[in-house]
C-alpha cells in the first residue's frame, strides 16, 4: 500500500534506540525526510547510516530548560518544515509514598510537559500549511502502583484529546499510541528473561513481546494522508496484554 508519505517531513524525539529508532527507520523507508533528537549523538549517527532518506541529527537533553525550542528550531532549519511530530521521548519512573517533589516534577516534565511545549512550538507552521500529524507514544492505563510516567501519560492522553478538537479544522490530527511489552533496552534492563518468558506465555494473548516495528507500522499509517479521519484516539499496541476494552 502506498501511504503517500514520500517527501513529507517528520521530527521524532527519543529516536536513538528502541521504539523511536524503529519509527525513524520505518518512516525513512516511506521516503519521509527526518529530524531525530536524543542525548546520544553516536547512536543517532548509527541511525543516520541506516536511514534511507535525509536525516537531521539533533543532540539534546529533553529535560533541559529550552529544549523544545532548541529541537524545534533545529528541525525547522534542517527540514524547512515539520509536518509529522512523533513525541516519543520518556521513561518509566517507579515511585513510592516517599517520592520527592523534585522526582515528580522530573517525571512530569520528561513525559508530558516537554511534549506539550514542543507540539505547541510546531503547531503554527502546521496550521499555516493546513496539514499535520501529531503522534504521541504514551503508556498503559493500568499502573500496578505509583509511577510518575503513567500519571504523566494520562495527562498526555487528556491533553491530546482536547488538542485534537482545536486543530482538526486545520487538517491536523492528534493521536496516542500506548505500547505494550515492546523489546527495547529499557525492557531488557528491567525484566529478566524468565519474567519475559512467563509473561509471554501467561498474560499476552499473541504469546510474545512485540518489536519496535509493531509500533512503527501503526505510526506510519497514522502519519499518512490515509488516516485523515482518525484523531483524538488512544490505540494500544500490546498483543492483547491490557484488559481494558478501549
N, C-alpha and C positions, 0 to 999 in steps of 0.2 A: 504494500500500500504506500502510495506517495503521500506523505504527511504535509507536503507543501511548506517545509521549513527551510529549504535551501536558500542561503543568502540572508536569513534572519540573524539577529544578534542576541546574545544572552550573557548574563552575569550569574555565576554560581559561587556562592560562599562556601567555605569549608570543603574545598574541592580537592585537597591533596591526597585523600585516601577514601576508602570505603564507598559509601553511598554517593557522596559528592563527586568523587572521581568517576564512578560508574555512570553518573548522569552526564558528566562532561564528555566522556568518550562516546556515549550514545548520541548526544546532540551533535557532536562533531561528525559522526557518520552520516547524519542527516543533512550535513552541509551548513550547519549553524556556525557563525563566527563567534568565538568565545572570549570572555574575560573571566579569569578564575582567581579567587583570593583564598589565602590561608597563611599560616605563620611560617611554614617551612618551604622556603624557596626551592630547595633541592628536589623536593617531591613534586612541586609544580613544574619544575624543569623536566623531570621524568615524564610527567603527563604531557607536556608540550611535545616531546619526541614521539609520543604515540598518537597524538591528535591528528585527525585527517582534515582539519581546517585551521584557519587563523586562530591563534590562542595568545591572549594578552595576560601576562603574569602580574598579579598584584600581591605583593608580600605585605601582610597586615595582621596585626593583633586585633581581633574583633572587639575585645574588651576595652581597648584604649579609647580615651575621650577623642572624639572627632573621627573615629574610624569610618563610620558610614559616609561622611563627606569625602574623605580621602579615597575610599573604594569607588564611590560613585563617580568622582571626578576622573580617576584613572581609567575607569571603564569607558566613560563617555569620550575621553580623549583618544583612547586606543581603538574604539569601535565606531565612534561617531554617534551611536545611539545604543540604548539598551531596550530591546523590545520584549525580552523574556528575562524575568528575575527569578532565580531559584534560591530561596532563603534556606540554606542547609546547615549553616554553622550551628554548633550547640554541643551539649554534652550532659550526661546524667549527673545528678547531684543528690546522692542519698543522704538524707538528713535525719536528725532525731529531735527530741524535745529541747535539747540544749544548744541547738544550732544558732550561731550568732547572726545578728542583723547584717553584718558585712557579708557573710556567706549567702544569705538570702538575696541580698542586693546583687551579688555577683551572678547568681543563678538566673535571676530575672533579667538582668542586663544581657547576659550571653544568649539566653533562649527566647527572649521576647523583645525587649526594648530596642536593641540594635537592629533587629529585623524591621520593626516598625519605622525606625528612623531612616534606614536605607531605602525602604519602599517609598516613603513619602518624599525622599530626595529625588527619586527617579520618576515619580508619577507625572509631574508636569510635562516632561518630554513625551511620555506615552500618550497623555491626553491630547497633546498637540498633534500627534500622528493618528489619533483615533484608533489605536490598536495597542494591546499589551497583554502580557500573561504574567501573573504573579503566582508562584507555586511555593508553598511553604512545606518543608519536610518537618513534621511535628512529632507527636508521641501519643502513646496509648492513653485511654481514659479509664483504665483500671489499675491505678497505682496500688502496690502491695503495702505501702507505708508512706511516710513523708518523703517526697522527692521534689527538690526545688525545680527541676526541669519539667516535671509533669504539671506542676502548678503554672509555670510559665507557658507551656504549650497549650494549656486550657485557655489562658488569656489570648494566645495567638489564634486559636480557633474562633473565639468570640470576636476579636478584632477583625479577623479576615472576613467573617460573615457580614459584619457591619460595613466593612470597606467595599465588599462586592456590591452592595446595594447603592453605594455612592458613585461607583465608577463604571458600572455596566453600560450606561448610556454613552460612554466614551469608547466603547469597543474593548474594554479591559475586563478580563476575568480574574478571579481570585479563588484559589482552591488550596486545600490542605491534604497532605498525604502522610498519615502515620504509619511508619514501618513496624512490622513485627520483628521477629528474630532474623536479622539480616547479617550475614557473615561480614565482620569488619574487625579492625584492630581492637576496638573497644569491647566487642562481644567476645573475642578470643581471649582478651585480658581478664574479663570479669566472670566468665563462665567456663568451668572445666570441661574437658572432653566428655567425661562421664555424665555431667549435668546436661550437656547439649544432646547427647545420645538419648538419655532418658526422656527429656522434654520432647524431642522429636517424635519418639515412639508413643508417648502417653498423652501429649497435650496438643500437638499440631496435626490437624486432620490430614494434610498432604504428606506428613511423615518426614519432613526435613526442614532445616533452616533455609531461608531464602538467600539469594545472591543480590548484589547491588544492581545487576541488570534487571531484576524483577521490579525494582522501584523505577529504574530509568525508563523502562518501556512505558509505564503509565505517564511519567513526566513528559516524555516526548509527545504522547498523544494530547495531554492537557495543554502543552505548549503550542500545539498546531492550530491552524485555522479550522480544522475539522471539529474541534472541541468548543466552538464559539458559544454554544448554548449550555455549557456546563460551568456553573460558577456558584460560589458560596457553599461548596460541598466539602465534606471530610470523607476521603476514600481510603480506608485501611488496605495495606498490602501486607498480609500476615499469615497467609496459608490457612486461614480459619482459626488462628490461635485465640483471638479475643472472643469473649462470649456475648458482647453487646450486639444488638441487631442492626446497628447503623454505623 
